[in-house]
């Protein structure tokens, strides 16, 4: 067996899955705190590392981002982003955010938007292009956010994903259809 960082001893098939509660990021943070800010966990068939200190997070996100950027993705992310065809979950890491900012600076915003800012009032109804209701758009984005962070047993034990014991696959289809409908409405 490989020597990893300290962590709880995993069970043979499900690893440390029994230790996870519904909000996995919180349970991982608690576990990392228990082992001085960083620990190894076996989640189903995946080896993972949990960190909970700002210095370690800075190392992962800023200093060693190329090493950590190509991590496995969840079923929800793969499905909702059309097999990671977006910037946030792209397979290949972006060279640097500075290069993206430089590119954006080369293309100034349209004149009328650069000098005017609309203030959104909570009591007013706002619509996006195509007559799309802003509240509906936000509701769909919030649903996507829930799926991106949701626990799905199929992500950690792949041979159980066909069973869809949590009903996640059907809910993912409904969410993606809602966003597709919304985007089609905006484009028309």
LOLOMAR-681713 format. One record per residue: residue in three letters; residue number from 1; x, y, z of N, C-alpha, C, O in turn. Coordinates in pm, whole numbers. Layout:
<rs>
R   aa    i  n.east  n.north    n.up  ca.east  ca.north   ca.up  c.east  c.north    c.up  o.east  o.north    o.up
R  ala  NUM       X        Y       Z        X         Y       Z       X        Y       Z       X        Y       Z
...
</rs>
This chain:
<rs>
R   aa    i  n.east  n.north    n.up  ca.east  ca.north   ca.up  c.east  c.north    c.up  o.east  o.north    o.up
R  unk    1      84     -119       0        0         0       0      89      125       0     192      129      67
R  unk    2      46      225     -76      121       349     -84     116      426      47      15      422     118
R  unk    3     223      495      79      226       581     198     171      717     161     225      785      74
R  unk    4      65      756     225        5       887     202      19      971     327      78      929     427
R  unk    5     -36     1090     321      -43      1177     437    -128     1110     545    -200     1014     515
R  unk    6    -121     1157     668     -205      1097     773    -353     1115     741    -394     1210     673
R  unk    7    -432     1022     790     -577      1028     770    -642      907     832    -574      817     881
R  unk    8    -774      905     831     -847       792     886    -826      668     800    -814      678     678
R  unk    9    -822      555     864     -802       428     792    -927      396     710   -1037      391     764
R  unk   10    -910      375     578    -1027       349     492   -1074      203     499    -995      113     528
R  unk   11   -1201      183     472    -1257        49     459   -1227       -2     318   -1197       78     229
R  unk   12   -1233     -134     294    -1192      -190     165   -1264     -135      41   -1196      -99     -55
R  unk   13   -1395     -127      38    -1464       -86     -84   -1502       62     -83   -1473      134    -179
R  unk   14   -1565      107      22    -1613       245      21   -1514      345      79   -1543      465      81
R  unk   15   -1401      300     127    -1300       391     180   -1351      465     302   -1396      402     398
R  unk   16   -1345      597     300    -1391       680     411   -1530      739     387   -1568      836     452
R  unk   17   -1606      680     295    -1737       736     261   -1832      743     380   -1914      834     387
R  unk   18   -1822      649     473    -1913       650     588   -1890      771     679   -1976      805     760
R  unk   19   -1775      833     666    -1744       950     747   -1803     1078     690   -1808     1180     759
R  unk   20   -1847     1075     566    -1896      1196     499   -2042     1221     534   -2123     1129     537
R  unk   21   -2075     1347     560    -2215      1383     575   -2262     1443     442   -2186     1440     345
R  unk   22   -2380     1496     435    -2435      1544     309   -2355     1661     250   -2343     1670     128
R  unk   23   -2302     1750     334    -2220      1861     284   -2074     1819     289   -2005     1842     388
R  unk   24   -2027     1758     183    -1895      1696     184   -1781     1794     210   -1685     1756     276
R  unk   25   -1788     1917     162    -1678      2010     184   -1661     2040     334   -1549     2058     380
R  unk   26   -1770     2045     407    -1760      2071     551   -1702     1951     626   -1619     1968     716
R  unk   27   -1745     1833     590    -1692      1714     659   -1544     1694     627   -1468     1651     714
R  unk   28   -1503     1725     504    -1361      1715     469   -1279     1819     545   -1167     1790     589
R  unk   29   -1332     1939     561    -1261      2043     637   -1243     2001     783   -1136     2022     841
R  unk   30   -1346     1942     842    -1336      1894     980   -1229     1785     991   -1150     1783    1086
R  unk   31   -1228     1696     894    -1130      1588     896    -988     1642     880    -897     1597     950
R  unk   32    -969     1738     791     -837      1797     772    -792     1871     898    -674     1864     935
R  unk   33    -883     1940     965     -850      2008    1090    -799     1908    1194    -707     1937    1271
R  unk   34    -859     1792    1195     -821      1687    1291    -676     1643    1270    -609     1602    1365
R  unk   35    -628     1651    1146     -491      1608    1113    -402     1726    1077    -326     1718     981
R  unk   36    -410     1835    1152     -324      1952    1136    -337     2024    1002    -239     2079     952
R  unk   37    -455     2023     945     -478      2103     826    -470     2031     693    -514     2085     592
R  unk   38    -415     1911     690     -407      1836     564    -413     1686     596    -351     1639     690
R  unk   39    -490     1614     513     -499      1469     536    -535     1397     406    -580     1458     309
R  unk   40    -516     1267     408     -551      1180     297    -683     1112     329    -704     1067     442
R  unk   41    -771     1103     230     -895      1027     244    -913      940     121    -877      978       9
R  unk   42    -966      826     143    -1000       735      31   -1151      743      18   -1224      699     107
R  unk   43   -1198      800     -93    -1341       820    -114   -1384      723    -223   -1366      749    -342
R  unk   44   -1442      611    -181    -1473       506    -277   -1343      453    -333   -1261      398    -260
R  unk   45   -1324      469    -463    -1201       423    -527   -1103      537    -557   -1003      515    -625
R  unk   46   -1131      656    -508    -1046       772    -536    -964      810    -413   -1016      815    -302
R  unk   47    -838      838    -435     -754       895    -330    -766     1047    -340    -753     1104    -449
R  unk   48    -791     1110    -227     -805      1255    -226    -730     1313    -107    -697     1242     -13
R  unk   49    -705     1440    -114     -638      1512      -6    -726     1628      34    -771     1705     -51
R  unk   50    -750     1640     162     -831      1751     213    -740     1848     286    -652     1808     362
R  unk   51    -762     1976     261     -685      2080     328    -780     2179     392    -891     2199     344
R  unk   52    -736     2241     502     -823      2337     569    -750     2460     620    -808     2540     693
R  unk   53    -625     2476     582     -553      2594     628    -534     2691     510    -518     2647     396
R  unk   54    -537     2820     536     -520      2918     428    -386     2903     355    -380     2921     233
R  unk   55    -279     2872     427     -148      2858     362    -146     2740     265     -92     2752     154
R  unk   56    -203     2628     305     -208      2512     216    -299     2541      96    -267     2503     -16
R  unk   57    -412     2607     120     -503      2642      11    -432     2732     -90    -447     2713    -211
R  unk   58    -354     2827     -42     -278      2916    -131    -179     2835    -215    -163     2861    -334
R  unk   59    -114     2737    -153      -20      2651    -227     -92     2578    -341     -42     2571    -453
R  unk   60    -208     2523    -310     -282      2444    -410    -339     2533    -520    -328     2499    -638
R  unk   61    -398     2645    -483     -469      2728    -580    -377     2820    -659    -400     2843    -778
R  unk   62    -273     2872    -595     -188      2969    -663     -53     2913    -704     -15     2923    -821
R  unk   63      19     2857    -611      157      2817    -639     164     2689    -721     239     2681    -819
R  unk   64      86     2588    -683       93      2458    -749     -32     2431    -835     -72     2316    -850
R  unk   65     -92     2536    -889     -219      2520    -960    -210     2427   -1081    -306     2357   -1110
R  unk   66     -99     2424   -1151      -84      2335   -1267     -87     2189   -1225    -139     2105   -1298
R  unk   67     -34     2158   -1108      -31      2020   -1061    -171     1974   -1019    -209     1860   -1046
R  unk   68    -247     2061    -954     -376      2024    -898    -495     2054    -989    -608     2020    -954
R  unk   69    -474     2116   -1104     -587      2163   -1185    -660     2053   -1261    -778     2071   -1292
R  unk   70    -599     1942   -1291     -663      1839   -1370    -713     1726   -1281    -667     1612   -1292
R  unk   71    -806     1758   -1193     -860      1659   -1101    -982     1590   -1162   -1041     1643   -1257
R  unk   72   -1021     1474   -1109    -1140      1407   -1162   -1264     1495   -1143   -1270     1577   -1051
R  unk   73   -1359     1478   -1230    -1480      1558   -1224   -1598     1472   -1182   -1591     1349   -1187
R  unk   74   -1705     1535   -1142    -1824      1462   -1099   -1916     1436   -1219   -1902     1497   -1324
R  unk   75   -2010     1345   -1199    -2109      1316   -1302   -2190     1442   -1333   -2218     1471   -1449
R  unk   76   -2226     1517   -1230    -2306      1639   -1249   -2230     1742   -1332   -2287     1800   -1424
R  unk   77   -2105     1766   -1300    -2026      1864   -1376   -2011     1821   -1520   -2028     1902   -1611
R  unk   78   -1980     1695   -1543    -1964      1644   -1679   -2093     1661   -1759   -2089     1705   -1874
R  unk   79   -2205     1627   -1700    -2333      1634   -1772   -2379     1779   -1794   -2417     1815   -1905
R  unk   80   -2376     1859   -1690    -2430      1995   -1699   -2344     2089   -1782   -2395     2189   -1834
R  unk   81   -2215     2060   -1795    -2127      2148   -1873   -2091     2087   -2009   -1992     2125   -2070
R  unk   82   -2172     1992   -2055    -2148      1927   -2184   -2006     1874   -2194   -1929     1911   -2283
R  unk   83   -1974     1787   -2102    -1841      1723   -2094   -1730     1826   -2076   -1628     1822   -2144
R  unk   84   -1753     1918   -1981    -1654      2018   -1939   -1614     2114   -2051   -1497     2149   -2064
R  unk   85   -1711     2155   -2131    -1684      2247   -2242   -1702     2391   -2197   -1769     2468   -2265
R  unk   86   -1643     2428   -2085    -1650      2565   -2036   -1519     2602   -1970   -1431     2517   -1954
R  unk   87   -1505     2726   -1932    -1379      2772   -1873   -1360     2717   -1731   -1250     2676   -1696
R  unk   88   -1464     2717   -1652    -1452      2679   -1511   -1408     2535   -1491   -1332     2505   -1399
R  unk   89   -1455     2444   -1576    -1426      2303   -1557   -1349     2243   -1674   -1356     2122   -1697
R  unk   90   -1278     2325   -1748    -1205      2279   -1866   -1103     2172   -1830   -1046     2172   -1721
R  unk   91   -1082     2080   -1924     -986      1971   -1902    -842     2022   -1895    -764     1980   -1810
R  unk   92    -808     2111   -1986     -673      2163   -1986    -669     2293   -1908    -755     2379   -1926
R  unk   93    -572     2306   -1820     -568      2428   -1739    -537     2552   -1822    -467     2545   -1922
R  unk   94    -590     2662   -1779     -565      2790   -1843    -422     2831   -1808    -379     2814   -1693
R  unk   95    -350     2884   -1904     -210      2920   -1880    -196     3012   -1759    -117     2987   -1669
R  unk   96    -273     3118   -1758     -273      3206   -1642    -391     3300   -1650    -432     3339   -1759
R  unk   97    -444     3337   -1536     -555      3431   -1533    -507     3569   -1579    -586     3648   -1629
R  unk   98    -379     3597   -1561     -326      3726   -1604    -339     3740   -1756    -371     3848   -1806
R  unk   99    -315     3631   -1830     -327      3638   -1976    -472     3661   -2017    -498     3727   -2118
R  unk  100    -566     3607   -1942     -708      3630   -1972    -744     3776   -1945    -815     3838   -2024
R  unk  101    -694     3830   -1833     -720      3971   -1803    -659     4061   -1909    -721     4159   -1951
R  unk  102    -536     4029   -1954     -473      4108   -2059    -556     4106   -2186    -573     4209   -2252
R  unk  103    -608     3989   -2221     -692      3975   -2340    -819     4059   -2326    -860     4126   -2421
R  unk  104    -880     4055   -2210    -1003      4132   -2186    -976     4282   -2192   -1059     4358   -2241
R  unk  105    -859     4325   -2143     -825      4467   -2147    -804     4518   -2289    -821     4637   -2315
R  unk  106    -768     4430   -2380     -748      4469   -2519    -880     4499   -2589    -882     4567   -2692
R  unk  107    -990     4449   -2535    -1122      4467   -2595   -1210     4545   -2498   -1278     4486   -2415
R  unk  108   -1208     4679   -2508    -1288      4759   -2415   -1437     4732   -2433   -1481     4696   -2542
R  unk  109   -1513     4749   -2326    -1657      4727   -2337   -1723     4828   -2429   -1668     4935   -2456
R  unk  110   -1839     4794   -2476    -1915      4881   -2565   -1936     5017   -2496   -1961     5023   -2376
R  unk  111   -1926     5124   -2573    -1927      5261   -2519   -2046     5287   -2426   -2028     5339   -2317
R  unk  112   -2166     5251   -2468    -2282      5287   -2386   -2285     5212   -2253   -2346     5259   -2158
R  unk  113   -2221     5095   -2245    -2219      5021   -2119   -2104     5066   -2030   -2109     5046   -1909
R  unk  114   -2003     5124   -2087    -1888      5163   -2005   -1919     5284   -1918   -1854     5304   -1815
R  unk  115   -2016     5366   -1958    -2047      5486   -1882   -2176     5477   -1802   -2203     5563   -1718
R  unk  116   -2254     5376   -1826    -2382      5363   -1757   -2383     5233   -1678   -2334     5130   -1724
R  unk  117   -2440     5240   -1561    -2458      5119   -1480   -2602     5118   -1431   -2650     5214   -1371
R  unk  118   -2668     5009   -1457    -2806      4997   -1410   -2803     4944   -1267   -2731     4849   -1236
R  unk  119   -2882     5004   -1183    -2894      4955   -1045   -3018     4868   -1038   -3128     4910   -1077
R  unk  120   -3000     4747    -989    -3113      4656    -977   -3181     4677    -843   -3118     4666    -738
R  unk  121   -3307     4706    -848    -3385      4725    -727   -3458     4595    -697   -3519     4536    -786
R  unk  122   -3454     4549    -570    -3516      4421    -538   -3666     4415    -564   -3720     4307    -590
R  unk  123   -3734     4527    -558    -3879      4527    -576   -3919     4536    -723   -4038     4523    -755
R  unk  124   -3823     4557    -813    -3855      4569    -955   -3833     4435   -1026   -3746     4357    -987
R  unk  125   -3911     4410   -1128    -3897      4290   -1211   -3794     4322   -1321   -3809     4421   -1393
R  unk  126   -3692     4241   -1334    -3589      4262   -1435   -3590     4147   -1533   -3613     4032   -1496
R  unk  127   -3563     4179   -1659    -3563      4077   -1763   -3429     4082   -1837   -3372     4188   -1860
R  unk  128   -3384     3966   -1873    -3266      3952   -1956   -3309     3961   -2102   -3429     3966   -2129
R  unk  129   -3216     3962   -2196    -3256      3963   -2338   -3351     3846   -2367   -3341     3740   -2305
R  unk  130   -3443     3867   -2460    -3539      3764   -2495   -3657     3758   -2398   -3738     3666   -2405
R  unk  131   -3666     3856   -2308    -3776      3858   -2213   -3762     3757   -2101   -3860     3727   -2032
R  unk  132   -3643     3705   -2082    -3619      3605   -1977   -3617     3674   -1841   -3550     3775   -1823
R  unk  133   -3691     3620   -1748    -3700      3674   -1613   -3569     3649   -1538   -3517     3537   -1536
R  unk  134   -3517     3753   -1478    -3390      3742   -1404   -3401     3644   -1287   -3307     3570   -1259
R  unk  135   -3515     3643   -1220    -3534      3551   -1107   -3527     3406   -1152   -3470     3321   -1082
R  unk  136   -3583     3376   -1269    -3578      3240   -1323   -3434     3201   -1356   -3392     3088   -1329
R  unk  137   -3361     3294   -1415    -3221      3269   -1448   -3139     3240   -1322   -3060     3145   -1319
R  unk  138   -3159     3319   -1219    -3087      3299   -1093   -3126     3166   -1030   -3041     3096    -976
R  unk  139   -3254     3131   -1036    -3300      3004    -980   -3230     2885   -1048   -3189     2789    -982
R  unk  140   -3218     2893   -1180    -3152      2784   -1255   -3004     2777   -1218   -2951     2668   -1198
R  unk  141   -2938     2892   -1208    -2796      2892   -1170   -2776     2839   -1028   -2678     2769   -1002
R  unk  142   -2867     2871    -938    -2858      2817    -802   -2876     2666    -801   -2810     2595    -725
R  unk  143   -2964     2617    -885    -2984      2471    -897   -2857     2404    -947   -2817     2299    -896
R  unk  144   -2792     2465   -1046    -2666      2412   -1097   -2561     2408    -985   -2489     2310    -970
R  unk  145   -2553     2515    -908    -2456      2522    -798   -2479     2409    -698   -2383     2350    -648
R  unk  146   -2604     2379    -669    -2634      2269    -578   -2585     2137    -635   -2528     2055    -563
R  unk  147   -2606     2115    -764    -2561      1991    -827   -2409     1980    -827   -2354     1873    -805
R  unk  148   -2340     2093    -852    -2194      2090    -856   -2135     2048    -722   -2028     1987    -719
R  unk  149   -2202     2080    -613    -2151      2044    -481   -2219     1925    -418   -2184     1886    -306
R  unk  150   -2315     1865    -487    -2392      1755    -429   -2310     1626    -423   -2224     1600    -507
R  unk  151   -2340     1547    -323    -2277      1416    -309   -2353     1316    -395   -2475     1304    -386
R  unk  152   -2280     1243    -480    -2338      1140    -566   -2252     1015    -552   -2133     1018    -583
R  unk  153   -2310      908    -506    -2236       785    -481   -2165      736    -608   -2057      677    -599
R  unk  154   -2224      760    -725    -2164       717    -851   -2032      785    -882   -1953      732    -960
R  unk  155   -2008      901    -823    -1880       969    -845   -1765      895    -777   -1650      903    -822
R  unk  156   -1795      824    -670    -1690       762    -590   -1683      611    -605   -1578      551    -585
R  unk  157   -1794      550    -641    -1797       407    -670   -1866      393    -807   -1987      371    -814
R  unk  158   -1787      406    -915    -1844       416   -1050   -1936      301   -1090   -2034      323   -1161
R  unk  159   -1909      181   -1046    -1994        70   -1087   -2131       73   -1021   -2216      -11   -1052
R  unk  160   -2156      169    -930    -2290       188    -873   -2368      300    -943   -2486      321    -914
R  unk  161   -2303      374   -1033    -2368       491   -1093   -2489      453   -1178   -2582      533   -1189
R  unk  162   -2491      337   -1238    -2605       297   -1321   -2733      284   -1240   -2843      298   -1294
R  unk  163   -2720      258   -1109    -2838       239   -1024   -2908      372    -995   -3030      374    -975
R  unk  164   -2835      481    -993    -2889       614    -966   -2979      611    -842   -3095      653    -847
R  unk  165   -2924      562    -731    -3002       544    -609   -3054      677    -553   -3152      676    -478
R  unk  166   -2993      788    -586    -3037       917    -536   -3129      992    -632   -3178     1100    -600
R  unk  167   -3154      935    -750    -3238      1001    -849   -3172     1122    -912   -3240     1210    -965
R  unk  168   -3040     1128    -906    -2964      1244    -954   -2973     1259   -1106   -2985     1371   -1156
R  unk  169   -2968     1149   -1181    -2963      1159   -1327   -3086     1227   -1385   -3074     1310   -1475
R  unk  170   -3203     1195   -1334    -3326      1257   -1385   -3329     1406   -1350   -3370     1488   -1432
R  unk  171   -3286     1441   -1230    -3283      1581   -1189   -3182     1660   -1272   -3204     1777   -1302
R  unk  172   -3070     1597   -1308    -2971      1663   -1393   -3030     1692   -1531   -3007     1800   -1587
R  unk  173   -3105     1597   -1587    -3167      1618   -1718   -3262     1737   -1714   -3262     1821   -1805
R  unk  174   -3344     1745   -1611    -3441      1855   -1598   -3367     1989   -1587   -3406     2087   -1650
R  unk  175   -3261     1994   -1507    -3185      2118   -1488   -3119     2163   -1618   -3122     2281   -1652
R  unk  176   -3059     2069   -1691    -2993      2106   -1816   -3095     2151   -1921   -3068     2244   -1996
R  unk  177   -3210     2086   -1926    -3315      2127   -2020   -3364     2268   -1988   -3392     2347   -2079
R  unk  178   -3373     2300   -1859    -3417      2433   -1819   -3317     2539   -1865   -3356     2643   -1918
R  unk  179   -3187     2513   -1847    -3087      2610   -1891   -3083     2619   -2043   -3070     2729   -2097
R  unk  180   -3093     2506   -2112    -3094      2508   -2258   -3212     2591   -2310   -3196     2669   -2404
R  unk  181   -3329     2573   -2249    -3447      2649   -2288   -3422     2799   -2267   -3456     2881   -2353
R  unk  182   -3364     2832   -2153    -3338      2972   -2121   -3239     3034   -2219   -3260     3146   -2266
R  unk  183   -3133     2964   -2249    -3032      3016   -2344   -3093     3030   -2483   -3069     3130   -2551
R  unk  184   -3171     2930   -2526    -3237      2939   -2657   -3329     3062   -2665   -3335     3130   -2767
R  unk  185   -3399     3088   -2556    -3488      3203   -2550   -3410     3334   -2561   -3454     3428   -2628
R  unk  186   -3295     3342   -2495    -3210      3463   -2500   -3155     3481   -2642   -3153     3593   -2693
R  unk  187   -3112     3373   -2705    -3052      3381   -2839   -3155     3422   -2944   -3125     3498   -3035
R  unk  188   -3278     3370   -2929    -3383      3407   -3026   -3414     3552   -3014   -3499     3604   -3086
</rs>
